Amino acid sequence: MMMHHPSTPAPDTATASSPLGRRTVLGAAAVTTAAAAGALSAAPASGEGPVPAGPSGTEVDARDGAVTHRPPADTTTVLRNPLTGWVLYGTGNPADDYWTNYDALVIPGREDTVRVADYAHTLYFRLAWTVLNPEEGVYGWDVHEGLRTMIRGAEERGMRLAFRVVVDSRDKSSDFTPAYVREAGAQGYESVTGSTTVWSPYPDDPIFQAKYETFVRALGERFDDPVEVDFIDGYGLGKWGEGHSMRYLDDANREAVFHWSVDLYSEVFAKVPLAINYHRMIGGPLDWGEPDPGSAALLEYAIDKGYMLRHDAFGMTTYYGQWERDFAAQWIGKLPIMFEGGWVTKSHSFSDDPRGYETVEDVRRGEYDDSIEAHVNTMDFRINETTSWFEDVPELVDDFIAQGGYRLQPVEATLPTSIPRQVPVTLSHTWANLGWGLFPGDLPQWEGKYRVALALLDEADEHRVVQLFVDTSAHPAQWVQGETYEHSFAVTVGGPPRERLAWGIAIIDTTTGNAPGIELAAEGERTADGWLLLGRCSVR
């Protein structure tokens, strides 16, 4: 059974909030032993109706022998979950003190230093193809010491990686496409950055496409691993890799090139989620202007292929305009949206922004306002912008931890304390998403990956899972801030009688042996592998 309701019911729902006012339909559960924890199936039914709120703590339920557990909400801990939270920006050519600096960031006016990895748990790279693939068949993750140092540093700090690969050299001081591509006969064009002439390929050139496809497949072979990588920007063409200002051999190839790139990344990255920049000129020849009429259809093609959304100009009132806001609005609650601030405050004239920014603090607040409107899952600590978040608006850093992205809380669970063998018993659990963002469980790369589960754990054997119960009627991707979701399902416990068992609750990762895979926004004791403990029980 699943019941969904506002967390603060309106007065006219009071009658329905009583137990007799609920429609209750029990569903079957997926039940496994520790030895067969991979076989998950269920046939749930659903009902709906409000559930009255209750205080934190533990209360005895009206049912004989069942106890209702209410773990207090946790709104302060940094939950190091995928596709949510603060993102630190890396570089392929780090300064020698990159990690030393970010491990003890000096904040003006603050006595203590900040270890940024305590806040951010994804390290994002925007890299030249040349850095990642300097010679044909040679890859930067094997030979580029700066990149390798950055990746090792992220691993040591428990951070996942994210990448955008840029091939366009315009506005750059060196070629962003490897020389071997040009030498193989790919057609392209030159541009001048300062006094430096650089070369970029035409993205509809067949030699470029063949070489790039070989590289992307190698990239996927190395980094299509959700344990190590959070997401991939799955396009990267155009100026700055943002997908606009495109130059083709034939402008009629715009759609074909876009489909080719999206299809390639979708095929190669089957496990790691992909993102697309929702730019009004995506794939088009211009960098700005009235929205290109073809942009929405191209973006929707990527979305249909399983892409999520990101934008590179939050806080820039002109470049994150009404078209961008309207496009994002139609996907709130359906797709995760990733944030990147647009203003480079040390070099841009941010006072020209129509919002009338006067200080860097104003810029940070403008970015945050936009992030709230778009219900973003992630925000960024960009290079040379990180300090100001902690100096000018530290309360916003904490606020995003408290309610940005997704924060999944088990609000309550009603569980038996004594379980008869081979007799169906009912397990009830209620959840909330304390964050404004989306748990992206419906992305194709995550299909079936995360499930809501309860487990009987052996206290005498380091809380080993004795029996696992997976409620396949519970879909965290549908949980939105401000509402709660109640589920009930029937289970049957087998095996011999047992004492000294404990109940655990978790969102498990079915690809890692059904171990807990998502850190929960709830206080309470946890096992070493992440089960939130909810009291003792026995099997008789």
Secondary structure in CASP SS format (residue, H / E / C, confidence):
PFRMAT SS
TARGET T0000
AUTHOR 0000-0000-0000
METHOD secondary structure of the structure
MODEL  1
M C 1.00
M E 1.00
M E 1.00
H E 1.00
H E 1.00
P E 1.00
S C 1.00
T C 1.00
P C 1.00
A C 1.00
P H 1.00
D H 1.00
T H 1.00
A C 1.00
T H 1.00
A H 1.00
S H 1.00
S C 1.00
P H 1.00
L H 1.00
G H 1.00
R C 1.00
R C 1.00
T C 1.00
V C 1.00
L C 1.00
G E 1.00
A E 1.00
A C 1.00
A E 1.00
V E 1.00
T E 1.00
T E 1.00
A H 1.00
A H 1.00
A H 1.00
A C 1.00
G C 1.00
A C 1.00
L C 1.00
S C 1.00
A C 1.00
A C 1.00
P C 1.00
A C 1.00
S C 1.00
G C 1.00
E C 1.00
G C 1.00
P C 1.00
V C 1.00
P C 1.00
A C 1.00
G C 1.00
P C 1.00
S C 1.00
G E 1.00
T E 1.00
E E 1.00
V E 1.00
D C 1.00
A C 1.00
R C 1.00
D C 1.00
G C 1.00
A E 1.00
V E 1.00
T E 1.00
H E 1.00
R E 1.00
P C 1.00
P C 1.00
A E 1.00
D C 1.00
T C 1.00
T C 1.00
T C 1.00
V C 1.00
L C 1.00
R C 1.00
N C 1.00
P C 1.00
L C 1.00
T C 1.00
G E 1.00
W E 1.00
V E 1.00
L E 1.00
Y E 1.00
G C 1.00
T C 1.00
G C 1.00
N C 1.00
P C 1.00
A C 1.00
D C 1.00
D C 1.00
Y H 1.00
W H 1.00
T H 1.00
N H 1.00
Y H 1.00
D H 1.00
A C 1.00
L E 1.00
V C 1.00
I C 1.00
P C 1.00
G C 1.00
R C 1.00
E C 1.00
D C 1.00
T C 1.00
V E 1.00
R C 1.00
V H 1.00
A H 1.00
D H 1.00
Y C 1.00
A E 1.00
H E 1.00
T E 1.00
L E 1.00
Y E 1.00
F E 1.00
R E 1.00
L E 1.00
A E 1.00
W H 1.00
T H 1.00
V H 1.00
L H 1.00
N C 1.00
P C 1.00
E E 1.00
E C 1.00
G C 1.00
V E 1.00
Y C 1.00
G H 1.00
W H 1.00
D H 1.00
V H 1.00
H C 1.00
E H 1.00
G H 1.00
L H 1.00
R H 1.00
T H 1.00
M H 1.00
I H 1.00
R H 1.00
G H 1.00
A H 1.00
E H 1.00
E H 1.00
R C 1.00
G C 1.00
M C 1.00
R E 1.00
L E 1.00
A E 1.00
F E 1.00
R E 1.00
V E 1.00
V E 1.00
V C 1.00
D C 1.00
S C 1.00
R C 1.00
D C 1.00
K C 1.00
S C 1.00
S C 1.00
D C 1.00
F C 1.00
T C 1.00
P C 1.00
A H 1.00
Y H 1.00
V H 1.00
R H 1.00
E H 1.00
A C 1.00
G C 1.00
A C 1.00
Q C 1.00
G E 1.00
Y E 1.00
E E 1.00
S E 1.00
V E 1.00
T E 1.00
G C 1.00
S C 1.00
T E 1.00
T E 1.00
V E 1.00
W E 1.00
S E 1.00
P E 1.00
Y C 1.00
P C 1.00
D C 1.00
D C 1.00
P H 1.00
I H 1.00
F H 1.00
Q H 1.00
A H 1.00
K H 1.00
Y H 1.00
E H 1.00
T H 1.00
F H 1.00
V H 1.00
R H 1.00
A H 1.00
L H 1.00
G H 1.00
E H 1.00
R H 1.00
F H 1.00
D C 1.00
D C 1.00
P C 1.00
V C 1.00
E C 1.00
V E 1.00
D E 1.00
F E 1.00
I E 1.00
D E 1.00
G C 1.00
Y C 1.00
G C 1.00
L C 1.00
G C 1.00
K H 1.00
W H 1.00
G H 1.00
E C 1.00
G C 1.00
H C 1.00
S C 1.00
M C 1.00
R C 1.00
Y C 1.00
L C 1.00
D C 1.00
D H 1.00
A H 1.00
N H 1.00
R H 1.00
E H 1.00
A H 1.00
V H 1.00
F H 1.00
H H 1.00
W H 1.00
S H 1.00
V H 1.00
D H 1.00
L H 1.00
Y H 1.00
S H 1.00
E H 1.00
V H 1.00
F C 1.00
A C 1.00
K C 1.00
V C 1.00
P C 1.00
L E 1.00
A E 1.00
I E 1.00
N E 1.00
Y C 1.00
H C 1.00
R C 1.00
M C 1.00
I C 1.00
G C 1.00
G C 1.00
P C 1.00
L C 1.00
D C 1.00
W C 1.00
G C 1.00
E C 1.00
P C 1.00
D C 1.00
P C 1.00
G C 1.00
S H 1.00
A H 1.00
A H 1.00
L H 1.00
L H 1.00
E H 1.00
Y H 1.00
A H 1.00
I H 1.00
D H 1.00
K C 1.00
G C 1.00
Y C 1.00
M E 1.00
L E 1.00
R E 1.00
H E 1.00
D E 1.00
A E 1.00
F E 1.00
G C 1.00
M C 1.00
T C 1.00
T C 1.00
Y C 1.00
Y C 1.00
G C 1.00
Q H 1.00
W H 1.00
E H 1.00
R H 1.00
D H 1.00
F H 1.00
A H 1.00
A H 1.00
Q C 1.00
W C 1.00
I C 1.00
G C 1.00
K C 1.00
L C 1.00
P C 1.00
I E 1.00
M E 1.00
F E 1.00
E E 1.00
G E 1.00
G C 1.00
W C 1.00
V C 1.00
T C 1.00
K C 1.00
S C 1.00
H C 1.00
S C 1.00
F H 1.00
S H 1.00
D H 1.00
D C 1.00
P C 1.00
R C 1.00
G C 1.00
Y C 1.00
E C 1.00
T C 1.00
V H 1.00
E H 1.00
D H 1.00
V H 1.00
R H 1.00
R H 1.00
G H 1.00
E H 1.00
Y H 1.00
D H 1.00
D H 1.00
S H 1.00
I H 1.00
E H 1.00
A H 1.00
H C 1.00
V C 1.00
N C 1.00
T E 1.00
M E 1.00
D E 1.00
F E 1.00
R C 1.00
I C 1.00
N C 1.00
E C 1.00
T H 1.00
T H 1.00
S H 1.00
W H 1.00
F H 1.00
E H 1.00
D H 1.00
V C 1.00
P H 1.00
E H 1.00
L H 1.00
V H 1.00
D H 1.00
D H 1.00
F H 1.00
I H 1.00
A H 1.00
Q H 1.00
G C 1.00
G C 1.00
Y C 1.00
R C 1.00
L E 1.00
Q E 1.00
P E 1.00
V E 1.00
E E 1.00
A E 1.00
T E 1.00
L E 1.00
P E 1.00
T C 1.00
S E 1.00
I E 1.00
P C 1.00
R C 1.00
Q C 1.00
V C 1.00
P C 1.00
V E 1.00
T E 1.00
L E 1.00
S E 1.00
H E 1.00
T E 1.00
W E 1.00
A E 1.00
N E 1.00
L C 1.00
G C 1.00
W C 1.00
G C 1.00
L C 1.00
F C 1.00
P C 1.00
G C 1.00
D C 1.00
L C 1.00
P H 1.00
Q H 1.00
W H 1.00
E C 1.00
G C 1.00
K C 1.00
Y E 1.00
R E 1.00
V E 1.00
A E 1.00
L E 1.00
A E 1.00
L E 1.00
L E 1.00
D E 1.00
E H 1.00
A H 1.00
D H 1.00
E C 1.00
H C 1.00
R E 1.00
V E 1.00
V E 1.00
Q E 1.00
L E 1.00
F E 1.00
V E 1.00
D C 1.00
T C 1.00
S C 1.00
A C 1.00
H C 1.00
P H 1.00
A H 1.00
Q H 1.00
W C 1.00
V C 1.00
Q C 1.00
G C 1.00
E E 1.00
T E 1.00
Y E 1.00
E E 1.00
H E 1.00
S E 1.00
F E 1.00
A E 1.00
V E 1.00
T C 1.00
V C 1.00
G C 1.00
G C 1.00
P C 1.00
P C 1.00
R E 1.00
E E 1.00
R E 1.00
L E 1.00
A E 1.00
W E 1.00
G E 1.00
I E 1.00
A E 1.00
I E 1.00
I E 1.00
D E 1.00
T H 1.00
T H 1.00
T H 1.00
G C 1.00
N C 1.00
A E 1.00
P E 1.00
G C 1.00
I C 1.00
E C 1.00
L C 1.00
A C 1.00
A E 1.00
E C 1.00
G C 1.00
E C 1.00
R E 1.00
T C 1.00
A C 1.00
D C 1.00
G C 1.00
W C 1.00
L E 1.00
L E 1.00
L E 1.00
G E 1.00
R E 1.00
C E 1.00
S E 1.00
V E 1.00
R C 1.00
END
